[in-house]
Amino acid sequence: MHLHIRNEQPQDIATITALTVAAFASAAHSSHTEHCIVNALRRSQQLSVSLVAVLNEDIVGHVAASPVTISSGAQGWFGIGPISVSPKHQGQGIGSALMQAALTELQQLCAMGCVVLGEPGYYSRFGFAVHPGLELPGVPPEYFQALSFGPALPQGTVQYHAAFEATA
């Protein structure tokens, strides 16, 4: 398996949309609007990182990262997600490769850190952890985790961009 990860290109947008729909189609925890979120982030010019995983010339995965705000005023923080892998390619390490690439990209952008909303067991493998004092309202604390790229971890309430409320 030769996997190549690269920045999205304009001609990838329809494929990313279809891939994201398919990736979340059977996810019980999903609102099934993840593709709308990615497109709304793109329209709002909030996609700081948008990477695709290419396998044998086919796009089989995508990860997005966008700025978040923290009530303390801490700057340079991002949210990773959605992260999508084609259903027939899940469980092959593609999501992990996308996550590692996204973390590398964020560090190259001089990010201070990032947050994720999702399965604690999965994201803890990348260094994410629950940090009391850093919260996302309305979400069970164990599903909201952060990773600092520096010594300081902010405290406060995190807010994702309004694009995360997109339904179309």
C-alpha positions in Angstrom: 0.0 0.0 0.0 1.6 3.3 -1.1 -0.3 6.1 0.6 0.4 9.7 -0.4 -0.9 12.7 1.6 -1.2 16.1 0.0 -3.1 19.4 0.2 -6.5 19.4 -1.3 -6.8 20.8 -4.8 -9.9 22.5 -6.2 -10.7 19.5 -8.4 -10.8 17.3 -5.2 -13.8 19.1 -3.6 -16.6 16.9 -5.0 -14.6 13.7 -4.1 -14.0 15.0 -0.6 -17.7 15.7 -0.2 -18.7 12.2 -1.4 -16.0 10.6 0.7 -17.1 12.4 3.9 -20.8 11.5 3.3 -19.8 7.8 2.9 -17.4 7.8 5.9 -20.1 9.0 8.3 -23.1 7.3 6.8 -23.3 4.5 9.4 -21.8 6.4 12.3 -24.3 6.5 15.2 -22.7 9.5 16.8 -22.9 11.6 13.6 -25.3 14.3 12.7 -24.5 13.4 9.0 -23.6 17.0 8.3 -19.8 16.6 8.3 -19.6 17.2 4.5 -21.6 20.4 5.0 -19.2 21.5 7.7 -16.1 21.0 5.5 -17.7 22.9 2.6 -18.9 25.7 4.9 -15.3 26.0 6.4 -13.9 26.2 2.9 -16.4 28.8 1.8 -15.6 30.8 5.0 -11.9 30.5 4.3 -11.4 28.7 7.6 -9.8 25.5 6.3 -6.3 26.1 7.7 -5.4 22.5 6.9 -7.2 20.3 4.3 -5.3 17.2 3.4 -6.3 14.2 1.3 -4.9 10.7 1.4 -4.4 9.2 -2.0 -4.0 5.5 -2.6 -3.4 4.3 -6.2 -4.6 7.7 -7.5 -7.9 7.5 -5.6 -8.7 9.8 -2.7 -9.5 7.6 0.2 -9.3 10.0 3.2 -9.5 13.6 4.2 -8.8 15.7 7.3 -9.7 19.3 8.1 -8.4 21.7 10.7 -9.7 25.1 11.5 -9.2 27.9 14.0 -11.1 27.8 17.3 -11.6 30.5 19.8 -11.0 30.1 23.5 -12.8 32.3 26.1 -9.5 33.1 27.8 -8.3 34.8 24.6 -5.5 32.2 23.9 -4.5 32.5 20.3 -3.2 29.9 17.8 -5.5 27.0 18.7 -7.2 24.8 16.1 -9.8 22.1 16.0 -9.0 19.0 13.9 -12.0 17.4 12.2 -13.9 16.1 10.5 -11.5 13.3 9.6 -12.9 10.9 7.0 -11.7 7.6 5.6 -13.5 5.7 2.8 -15.5 2.8 4.5 -13.7 0.1 2.5 -10.3 1.5 3.6 -11.0 2.0 7.3 -8.8 0.1 9.8 -5.8 0.3 7.5 -3.9 3.2 9.2 -5.1 5.9 6.8 -6.9 7.9 9.5 -3.7 7.8 11.7 -1.6 8.9 8.8 -3.9 11.8 8.1 -3.9 12.8 11.8 -0.1 12.7 12.0 0.1 14.8 8.8 -2.4 17.3 10.2 -0.5 17.7 13.4 2.7 18.3 11.5 1.0 20.9 9.3 -0.4 22.7 12.3 3.1 22.8 13.9 4.5 24.2 10.7 1.8 26.9 10.9 3.2 27.8 14.4 0.0 26.6 16.1 0.0 26.6 19.9 -2.1 23.4 20.0 -5.3 21.7 18.9 -8.5 20.1 20.1 -10.6 17.2 18.9 -14.1 16.0 19.6 -14.4 12.2 19.3 -13.5 8.8 20.6 -11.1 9.2 23.6 -9.3 5.9 23.0 -8.5 6.8 19.4 -7.3 10.3 19.9 -5.2 9.6 23.0 -2.8 7.6 20.8 -1.7 10.9 19.3 -1.1 12.6 22.6 -4.6 14.2 23.1 -5.9 14.2 26.6 -8.8 15.6 28.6 -7.7 18.8 30.4 -10.0 20.1 33.2 -10.5 23.8 32.7 -10.7 23.5 28.9 -14.2 22.6 27.8 -16.6 22.4 25.0 -20.1 23.1 26.4 -22.7 20.4 25.9 -20.2 17.7 25.3 -19.2 14.9 27.8 -15.7 16.0 29.0 -14.1 12.6 28.1 -14.9 13.2 24.4 -13.2 16.6 24.2 -9.4 16.5 24.2 -6.5 18.8 23.6 -2.9 18.6 22.6 -0.6 21.5 23.3 2.5 22.1 21.1 4.1 24.2 23.8 4.3 24.3 27.6 1.1 26.3 28.3 -2.4 24.8 28.0 -5.1 27.4 28.1 -8.2 27.3 30.2 -11.6 28.3 29.1 -14.5 27.5 26.9 -13.7 26.5 23.3 -15.9 27.6 20.4 -15.7 26.1 16.9 -16.4 28.3 13.9 -20.0 28.8 12.9 -19.5 26.5 9.9 -19.8 23.6 12.4 -23.5 24.4 12.5 -23.9 24.0 8.7 -26.6 21.7 7.5 -26.5 22.3 3.8 
